[in-house]
Amino acid sequence: LRQLDGILKRQQGRGLDAAFGVHMPGNYILMYESPQGEKQQEILAKADDELAGIAGEVSRCGRPPMPSSLIPRILMILIYPWLRSHVHDDDRKFTVADTCTSCGTCSAICPAQNIELRDGRPVFLHRCELCCGCIHTCPVQAIDAGKKTKGRKRYRNPEVKTDDLKIPRGNQPAEQI
């Protein structure tokens, strides 16, 4: 949020009026497995409560201080420059299993337009942003990031449907992708 605030200040002369954090089930499958079952439901229920509080704060035009935590700030300083210079090539580690059905979901939901289907197989174009949407959304779990993600449970917000993630390309409506 601090990075976004800084970008807005530089580009528009005005930063965020408010910023909030909501703890959700983690889905960065490259580093850890997402919570499942009861633990996931607990986190989602608590998030609903947090959102109700945020909605109240927003309706009152509240301006709470920006959430701050030392660990994310340190990580941002130490890791972010390296990550920015390497992120796009990290899809070279991605593999597609023979269980791939050539459905095209991975290509349709990729916000970086990093995936093309060639001869019915996903091909990664090395402009990946490591959102891992392709890994989590593949209906047959055919995409992995090397050995790191094999066997790990996938997670996607249960309120979000695959069609909601599909990105319109050109004049094509999302439902036709």
Buried (B, 14 or more C-beta within 10 A) or exposed (E): BBEEBEEEEEEEEEBBEBBBEEEBBEBEBBEEBBBEEEEBEEBBEEBEEBEEEBEEBEEEEEEEEBEEEEEBEEEEEEEEEEEEEEBBEBBEBBBBEEEBEEBBBBBBBBEBEBBBBEEEEBBBEEBBBBBBBBBBBBEEBBBBBEEEBEEBBBBBEEEEEBEEBBBEEEEEEBEEB
